[in-house]
Every structure is written in C-alpha cells, then in structure tokens.
Amino acid sequence: MQRVSHRQWVLTMPKRLRIFFRYDRRLLGKLCRLAYETIRDSLRQACGAREGEPGYVGAIQTFGDLIGWHSHVHAIVNEGLFKRDGFFIRVVNVDMERCTEAWRERVFDLLLREEKIDEEVVRSMRGWPHSGFSIDNSVQIGSEDEEGMQRLISYISRCPFSLARMIKVTEEGEVIYRAGKSGCVRFPNPGDDQLREGMSRNFQVFDPLEFLAEVTQHIPDKGQHLIHYFGWYSNKERGIRKKEELAVIAVMSDGEGVGDAAFIKKRRMSWAAMIKKVYEVDPLRCPECGGKMKIISFIEKCQPVVVEKILRHCGLWKEAMPRPPPQERRVAEQEPCYDYGYFDRVCI
C-alpha cells in the first residue's frame, strides 16, 4: 500500500435485501464493485475532480455478531485520489449523506437489473424514514501506522466465528455463543429467512445442527474471491506502474543490469523477513547462541546421499529398521467333506 493515510469504509444495506445475496453469491462480487464506485465518485465530488482513482481493497463479509447472515462490505481506501502521473490529492471532507444516497441507488439498480426486486419494492423502501443503508468511515490509519494497518487488515479478513466466543457446549450438544459486545441487540433468530428481529440479547443458544448451518452458510462458493482490489491498487494499475518503472530503469542504466538494480533488491522482501513479520519468529536466528545464521546451500529431496552424510556428521542419523521376515502363510484348514451315502452303502 502507498505511504498515505487510509480510512476504513463500512457499507451496509437493509435486512430486506440481504437475503438475495445469500442465495445468489454472484451478487457479492458486484456489491464490492458498487462500493468502490460509490466511494470513488464521492471522493471526486468532494475535491471537484473529474478523474483520479483511490486505492481500494474491499473485503466481503457475510456474517454478523452472532454469525447470522449479514452481507456487507469492509474496505480500506486511501484518503484521496491518485492522478495518472502518481500525484496524490488528499480528500478529507466527504458528504456522507450524499454518499449514502448514491450507495442506496446503486444497490437498487443492481437488484432491479438482476430481477430480484421490482419498482414497487423500490418505491416502498424509498419512503422508509430510516432507509437501512449506512456508510461509516470514521476509522483512520495514519501513513506511518503499520501496526494499525496490520490490525485493520486482520479485522476485515477475519473468520466468521470466534472460538473464544463459544462460551459452552452443553451435554446435549447445544452451543452457547456470545456477541462481541456486552450490549443487548435485537438479533434475527437462526434460520429466519426474513431476518426479522428477535428478542434483545447478547448471546445465542444454538442446537448442534443449527450451529453447523449458521457457520457453513458463510463458506464461499468454489472459485469465489472475498478480497477485491480496485482503482490504484488493482492488478492492472499495479502492472502498468511496474512496467513504467522498469522502462525508466532501463533508460537510466542504458539497458544493462535492470534486474540487479540496488534499490529494487532492497525493495524486495526476503522470505526470512516475511516469516519474521507474520509469525514473529526469525528463521535465521541460531537457537543455541542467538547469533545470525546464513544459508550455505539448499538440499533437495533428490539428494538422499547428501542428507545422510549431514545427519551422520551431526549424530542424528538413524538406520532404517530392518524389514521383518514375511509372515508364514497359514494353510487354510480344509472343511470336512461329509459322505452322505456312507450309511446307504454300508448299513443296508
């Protein structure tokens, strides 16, 4: 990500419309793109620009606090727009009311095109005093706050349920699952296709099959992506910028040593640094003295002689157990054959 400030955008919709995304998972990817287009246009309107792209990383979340179905979008978006030449324009004051209206109309248009709703439903929902559509972008991550960015990335890509919130599994197999916050909210009841509000609570007691059904409904379809990149962070834009960088390097180095440019080597993170960052363990730190080790060579599976030589030197080689002799074959006992005509021949 670029070294600029970012914000988390959370875009939600009314319960009445979420059910369509539960039974038609194709719409989830389209929903993420609609969220990007809504944010992009709002940023352009805020700074009066006709062009410019924000960097957008969007995550589709299908779960609520009690692992019920709740399709919505979490996105990490930089706080402004990038021009084609890479110049960044910071945008702070966004009209959130206008942005929410644009989000609502885009979702309506999508469901109308897909023939999930009709114009009568749209007219009815436009008359609601509270539309049910909401957008929040109150969480900001500074340009130098790497730890905050890592926490935010972990949050938007987290698992639908948490083992730490499974309070108890009863003897009958019922699962008691608590909400993330202590406040009571009117959550929909499990298995309710209309997602109607139930009684206020901060926990839910699931039957075994109900719990499995609630969890497995969040498994994405085969080949479905839950993380999407648009704008300045899209694969296309990153590929274009990389080609431009390589072209500049080629001109500066007169076509020689492009792959060996010093700053490119420095920019590439080694495998050891990546392991240390993710698992917080340095694979090149000696467990005995704490000194820094270095890689001498790589050993492949196809080099058993080298592997044996190294292990023998370290006193770690173990001879293979001798193969036991084959088990003696047991001769199957022959079943007795009865001579049913014996008495007829001898006794008569």
Long-range contacts (C-beta under 8 A, 24 or more apart in sequence): 1-55, 1-57, 1-76, 1-78, 1-149, 1-233, 2-55, 2-78, 2-82, 2-88, 2-232, 3-143, 3-144, 4-78, 4-79, 4-80, 4-88, 4-90, 4-143, 5-78, 5-79, 5-90, 5-140, 5-141, 5-142, 5-143, 6-55, 6-76, 6-77, 6-78, 6-79, 6-140, 6-141, 6-149, 7-76, 7-77, 7-78, 7-79, 7-137, 7-139, 7-140, 7-141, 8-74, 8-75, 8-76, 8-137, 8-139, 8-140, 8-141, 8-152, 8-156, 9-35, 9-39, 9-73, 9-74, 9-75, 9-76, 9-77, 9-135, 9-136, 9-137, 10-72, 10-73, 10-74, 10-75, 10-134, 10-135, 10-136, 10-137, 11-35, 11-38, 11-72, 11-73, 11-75, 11-103, 11-134, 11-135, 12-70, 12-72, 12-132, 12-133, 12-134, 12-135, 13-71, 13-72, 13-107, 13-132, 13-133, 14-125, 14-128, 14-131, 14-132, 14-133, 15-132, 15-188, 15-194, 15-195, 15-196, 16-125, 16-132, 16-195, 17-107, 17-111, 17-117, 17-132, 18-69, 18-70, 18-71, 18-195, 19-69, 19-193, 19-194, 19-195, 20-111, 20-114, 20-116, 20-117, 21-62, 21-71, 22-62, 22-69, 22-71, 22-217, 24-114, 24-116, 25-220, 25-221, 25-224, 27-110, 27-111, 27-114, 28-60, 28-62, 28-71, 28-224, 28-226, 29-60, 29-224, 29-225, 29-228, 30-110, 31-60, 31-71, 31-73, 31-107, 31-110, 32-58, 32-60, 32-73, 32-75, 32-228, 33-228, 33-230, 34-103, 34-106, 34-107, 34-110, 35-73, 35-75, 35-103, 36-75, 36-228, 36-230, 36-231, 37-106, 38-99, 38-102, 38-103, 38-106, 38-135, 39-75, 39-77, 39-99, 40-231, 41-102, 42-94, 42-95, 42-98, 42-99, 42-102, 43-80, 43-81, 43-91, 43-94, 44-81, 45-95, 45-98, 46-91, 46-92, 46-93, 46-94, 46-95, 47-80, 47-81, 47-89, 47-91, 49-81, 49-89, 51-83, 51-84, 52-81, 52-82, 52-83, 52-89, 53-81, 53-82, 53-231, 53-232, 53-237, 54-78, 54-80, 54-81, 54-82, 54-231, 54-232, 55-82, 55-231, 55-232, 55-233, 56-228, 56-229, 56-230, 56-231, 56-232, 56-233, 56-234, 57-227, 57-228, 57-229, 57-233, 58-227, 58-228, 58-229, 58-230, 59-156, 59-157, 59-226, 59-227, 59-228, 60-226, 60-227, 60-228, 61-156, 62-160, 62-217, 62-218, 63-160, 63-161, 63-218, 64-187, 65-179, 65-180, 65-181, 65-185, 65-187, 66-177, 66-179, 66-187, 66-203, 66-204, 67-160, 67-161, 67-177, 67-214, 67-215, 67-218, 68-187, 68-188, 68-190, 68-195, 68-214, 69-195, 69-217, 74-155, 74-156, 75-156, 76-141, 76-149, 76-152, 76-153, 76-156, 77-137, 78-232, 79-140, 82-231, 82-232, 86-241, 94-137, 96-135, 96-137, 99-135, 100-131, 100-133, 100-134, 100-135, 103-133, 103-135, 104-131, 104-133, 107-133, 157-226, 157-227, 160-215, 160-218, 161-215, 167-203, 173-207, 173-208, 174-205, 174-206, 174-207, 174-208, 175-205, 175-206, 175-208, 175-211, 176-203, 176-204, 176-205, 176-206, 177-203, 177-204, 177-205, 177-206, 177-211, 178-202, 178-203, 179-203, 190-214
